[in-house]
Amino acid sequence: MPNAAPIPLVFETGKRGRATVYFGDGHALDEFLPKSALRESLPLPENSELDVVRHFTRLAQRTFSIDTGFYPLGSCTMKYNPRINEAMAAQPGFRDLHPFAPTDLAQGAIATMYELERALSAVFGMAQFSLNPAAGAHGELAALLIAKAYFRKKGEGAQRSTVIVPDTAHGTNPASAAMVGYKVVSLKSDARGRVDVAELKTALGSDTAVCMMTNPNTLGLFEDHILEITEAVHAAGGLMYYDGANANALMGNSRPGDMGFDLMHLNLHKTFSIPHGGGGAGAGPIGVAERFVDFLPTPVAVRDRDGKFSLDFERPESIGPMRSFWSNFAHVVRALTYIYANGGEGLTKISQLAVLNANYIRVAVKEFLETPYDEPCRHEFVASAQALKRETGVRALDIAKALLDRGYHAPTIYFPLVVPECIMIEPTETESKETLDGFINALREIMATAKSDPQKIKDAPVNTVVGRIDETRAARQPDLRWQPSL
Ligand SMILES: Cc1ncc(COP(=O)(O)O)c(C=O)c1O
């Protein structure tokens, strides 16, 4: 069991005059900064460098991460982040480049953006990408703004008012549509966990602007009627949007562009091995078919005939920048490094192994846990604790907590909403057979304990620094501020 003693805050350990100061004797800051930038009173803690290093190292040791254990968080693609990515992003030529650096001095960095843009367009079958949006949801928003601009230009701005979203979609899909001012129409899945094509056709009309789809969907199932779907949406004058959060399932196998999608986003931080989680910096490039290229957010990295790179801001039809400067540029370097390190064949293999690993767990797990869609999955699958709950009172939440006790990060639970007591598992390609077997055995043992001694599982976790918390209150009323005691 980890040391559960509370770690004092740096505010509590600080002592006046103890801060490590690199500006001479600590009273000469105004030699480096104008007086107007200095504050008279700022209640910052003063700790020695060593105390600060120890403080944050201790905190990090209490945090679960992909570097410390298996992280099968469905739809989040928590794969290993190769250290070569970090080494490349930390190259001084990239790391120290000023965002206002003139184009002539930033040729390598802009070339990196250009090459990533070209690579993504090739892998996903789109005409062009913009690397500007900073997360998946941000990409959704950008793409829907493009859809809006496109229909406005066509004179259909007022008429095209609805966005169709399947009920398995991530919550950000309807949220993004609503933010752009669209009315959201939810589409019920069929018994096979796919879009019900007949129902879709009924929902389509002259008001349809966009149909947003994730393929494979969040049940880990490939939408096998996708060509019929894209054809029907296009015939109604609507656009197809591809939520690329699950792109780890299909690289080198199928391309959204070939399926008929007009607009898409990627979560670079998932598929292309970039550390994420906890709301950290992300990258959500959007790709578009040829007729939407002029609407892409600025800037777009371009190369002229002489091979010179520049950032194109002069795009009159652009929806404008979604993010300041070059967005999260270090992620561009990490993603391109990952692509170069693996190559086209490597990316194909990555997706194949991600699918293989998910199916390996699925087949083992179905011996002791319900799997509502009993067919080969893609990179993730869903199980359900509904029968277990009926029999023992043990819920998906309890299983997730019991996994923490056994050294595993919890899978995604209660999403997608269409599966009661849902447990969504995505192992990714980076895990060994031994790790997958260890996880399967842990789940099997939890299920056996749930039946013989359900209270034991309901009391989990007992081996973690923090036990059960009021999750609703923690999410709705987070109070993370330190305040001086008055
Ligand atoms: C299917 C799906 N779509 C969209 C998103 C949103 O991506 P982001 O968290 O980068 O905003 C997620 C995130 O988990 C997702 O799983």
PDBQT file of the ligand as one rigid body, heavy atoms in Angstrom, charges set to zero:
ROOT
HETATM    1  C1  LIG A 501     -15.064   9.444 -29.387  1.00  0.00    +0.000 C 
HETATM    2  C2  LIG A 501     -14.489  10.743 -28.872  1.00  0.00    +0.000 A 
HETATM    3  N1  LIG A 501     -14.718  11.882 -29.556  1.00  0.00    +0.000 NA
HETATM    4  C3  LIG A 501     -14.211  13.067 -29.162  1.00  0.00    +0.000 A 
HETATM    5  C4  LIG A 501     -13.450  13.176 -28.023  1.00  0.00    +0.000 A 
HETATM    6  C5  LIG A 501     -12.954  14.550 -27.602  1.00  0.00    +0.000 C 
HETATM    7  O1  LIG A 501     -11.565  14.629 -27.660  1.00  0.00    +0.000 OA
HETATM    8  P1  LIG A 501     -10.724  15.612 -26.692  1.00  0.00    +0.000 P 
HETATM    9  O2  LIG A 501     -10.782  14.999 -25.315  1.00  0.00    +0.000 OA
HETATM   10  O3  LIG A 501      -9.347  15.638 -27.275  1.00  0.00    +0.000 OA
HETATM   11  O4  LIG A 501     -11.389  16.956 -26.725  1.00  0.00    +0.000 OA
HETATM   12  C6  LIG A 501     -13.178  12.016 -27.261  1.00  0.00    +0.000 A 
HETATM   13  C7  LIG A 501     -12.357  12.134 -26.036  1.00  0.00    +0.000 C 
HETATM   14  O5  LIG A 501     -12.204  11.282 -25.236  1.00  0.00    +0.000 OA
HETATM   15  C8  LIG A 501     -13.703  10.775 -27.693  1.00  0.00    +0.000 A 
HETATM   16  O6  LIG A 501     -13.479   9.647 -27.025  1.00  0.00    +0.000 OA
ENDROOT
TORSDOF 0
